[in-house]
Amino acid sequence: MNLVLVEWTDSSAYNGWHKFGAEDCVTQCVTIGILRHEDKEQIVLTPCISDFGNVSDTHAIPKGCIKRVRKLKVKSGRQN
């Protein structure tokens, strides 16, 4: 299992009345998840995998938006 932290830039949009110029920015994001898939166009993360192989809340991030990916260390074994 590869747990990763992804720093990426997302687009932003505003609906309705707002201060002029407020739409001239993008959003800086950080996502942590289990790396499920990676190819030349995207990486796909999920926060939860069951022992049956089911996943929850899949998140695909385009490679062009990614600034940095860091692999996180996971301690093995249970601690009480």
Stockholm file with secondary structure:
# STOCKHOLM 1.0

chainA/1-80         MNLVLVEWTDSSAYNGWHKFGAEDCVTQCVTIGILRHEDKEQIVLTPCISDFGNVSDTHAIPKGCIKRVRKLKVKSGRQN
#=GR chainA/1-80 SS CCEEEEEEEECCCCCSSCCTTTTSCCEEEEEEEEEEEECSSEEEEESEECTTSCEESCEEEEGGGEEEEEEECCCCSCCC
#=GC SS_cons        CCEEEEEEEECCCCCSSCCTTTTSCCEEEEEEEEEEEECSSEEEEESEECTTSCEESCEEEEGGGEEEEEEECCCCSCCC
//
